[in-house]
């Protein structure tokens, strides 16, 4: 019998923590999971204030666009109006359902679920502030042979005059009332997604980014193309625009820019980065090493400098994506407790991570950008196609689609695949499988397209543009 209360103690009930706890428990390990937000927080950022509600709101915004485009196909009806309160209520209902699903999955696997904040006292001891039914708290100290920290990350807002007037992506889903004028500060995928979403829902959106172009880290052509399409859809995207201060005036919030200009808004959303959730975890006292930004430092097997303490997901600030946290968790459980009978030991690979950005139009990408490929391989071939999709020949929309392949000339292998257009994420996911299998441009060329689809363009591009 172990001298510890648990074999494996997970701190954080987000995607990575829930997956690791459930898989470990299914292997017969005695597992506990502590989540500070209780059942309402199970699933972490993705389920509660990230991927899922954001995609639901993106769907909602697309319905307004579809209603306009339908007229080109002969449909006649009045312009639809948004019931913002109903959308919020329906979203909350679905998130609550998902929270319940996570709760059932954990309990069904045999995980001891603890609703409260956890703080490490040393390498094997944790102190919990647990919630009582009446809302008060009581404290409990437990021990574990191994710990996993999977507390994720949170939006980070810089200090400036008027910081108290801004909101983050955590609060934007429940704004009341609906903002007729919304200013979004930032140029990453979160800022761009919310700019497209609220523009589609009917808000007058101004997006301010202090850099030269949005979506830093993506392929340069994708960045410029997406920015122009967002503008065509109605987003007032302003580059090289830096906020000096925000003040509350009679007409709303005044956002004063460093160049002397200003924008009036009903709400200001800051999407300028995220930081690891490490405050109050007791990492310093326990001796867990952190980077300068607070991220937990781990090795290839997600072990910290303490041999029995591990960390996965956004709290390590490696690649901040839900599927990455899930993949890391599965590798960790296999590494600690062995793979499922008959299965190979999982190994996380960061080389080809497919990514989608749910702007309007959306972005899908996997592999290297053109610049990265040139730096890594030197001689590359670039295949590119830009066109107006068949759907929009009657819809009246001027939206265009961009599709791009980057090929290593020496091996003919496709090393980068990029798309901006409708359903880009759905299309790129399948091609990511082909690229993982090492598909060459010749394999692409030899694959018959499904006609008429947008996706077929990836297998019909024959002549390189560069």
Residue, then its C-alpha position, 0 to 999 in steps of 0.5 A: x500500500x502506497x504511503x501517499x493519499x494518491x498516486x497521481x494528483x492533477x492540478x487544473x481541470x482544463x483539457x490537458x488535466x482532464x485527459x491525463x486524469x481520466x487516462x491514468x485512472x483507467x489504468x488503475x492509478x489512484x487519481x485526484x483532480x483539483x479544479x479551482x472553479x469547480x464543475x463550472x470550470x471543467x474543460x478549462x479555457x477551451x470549453x468555457x471561454x475559448x474554442x467552443x463558445x468562440x466557434x459558436x459565436x462564429x457560427x452565429x455571425x455567419x448566419x447574418x452573412x448567409x442571409x445577405x448572400x442568400x438573396x443572390x440565390x433568389x431567397x427573399x426575406x427581411x433582414x434578420x436581427x440578433x437576439x443577443x440575450x438568447x444567443x448568450x443564454x443558449x451558449x451558457x446552456x451548452x457550456x454547462x452541458x459540457x461541464x457536466x459531461x467532463x464531470x461524468x467522465x472523470x467520476x466514471x473513470x474513478x477520479x476523485x474530483x476536488x472543487x478548490x484551489x491547490x497549492x504545493x507545499x513541497x514535492x509530495x504535499x498539496x494544501x487545498x482550499x475546498x469549497x463548501x456547499x454554502x460558498x465558504x471554504x475549508x482546508x485540507x492537506x493531501x499527499x501524492x506520489x506524482x503531481x501534474x500541473x495543468x492550470x493553463x493560461x489567462x489573458x494578459x493586459x498591460x498596465x496603462x492609463x484606463x486599464x480598468x475600463x477594458x475587458x478580455x476574452x474571458x468577459x466578452x461572451x457575456x457583454x451587456x448590452x451588446x456593443x454597437x461599437x467595439x474596439x479590439x486591441x491586438x493582432x494575434x489570432x484571438x484578436x482577429x477572430x473576435x474582430x470578425x465575429x462581432x463585426x458579423x454579429x452587427x457591431x462596428x469593430x475597430x481593430x488596433x494593432x501596433x505592429x505592421x501586420x496581424x497574425x505574426x508567425x503565419x505565412x506572410x501572404x496569408x497575413x496580408x490576404x486575411x487582413x484585406x479580406x477582413x477589411x472587405x467584410x467591414x472590420x476597420x483594421x488599423x495597423x501601426x496603431x498604439x493605444x496611449x490611454x482610455x477615458x470614460x466620456x459622455x459618449x462612451x469610452x474614448x481610446x486615445x492613440x499615440x499618434x493623436x487620433x482617437x476612437x469612441x467605443x462602447x467596449x474595449x477588448x484587449x487581446x494582447x497575449x496570455x500568461x501561464x496560470x501560476x499565481x498561488x500554486x506554491x511553485x517557489x516554495x516547492x522549488x519548481x523552476x520557471x522561465x522569466x515569464x513564469x512558465x513552468x520549465x519541463x523536459x521532453x517528458x514534461x518533467x520539471x526539475x523536481x522528478x515527481x512533478x510534471x506540467x503540460x499545456x499552456x502553463x508551460x507556454x510551449x504551443x498554446x493549443x488545446x490539441x497540443x495539451x491533449x497530446x502532451x497529456x496522453x504522452x505523459x500518461x503513457x510515459x508514467x503508467x505505460x500504454x494501453x495494451x496492444x498500443x504503441x507508446x505515444x510520442x508528441x510531435x510538434x513538427x506538423x501541427x495543423x492550425x485554424x483561425x476562425x476569422x471571416x474568411x477563416x485560415x487553415x495552415x499546417x507546416x512551414x511558412x514560405x520564409x521558414x521553408x526557404x531558411x530550412x531548405x534553401x531551394x523551395x517551390x511555391x504553388x499559389x492559387x487565388x480565386x473567387x469561389x463558385x459559391x460567390x458567383x451568385x451570392x454577390x460577395x467579393x470574398x476571395x480564397x487563397x490556397x498555397x503549397x510550399x514544396x522542398x525542391x530537393x525531395x518534392x515533399x510538401x512542407x507547408x500548406x496554407x489556406x484562407x477561405x470558407x471552411x479552411x480548417x475543415x479542409x486543411x485537417x485532411x491534408x495534414x494527415x497526408x503531410x504527416x505521411x510524407x506526401x510529395x507534390x507528385x502524390x498531390x498531383x496524382x490525386x483526383x480532385x472532388x469537383x466542384x469543390x474548393x479543396x480540389x485546388x490543392x491537387x490541381x496546382x501544376x505550375x509554381x509561381x516562385 
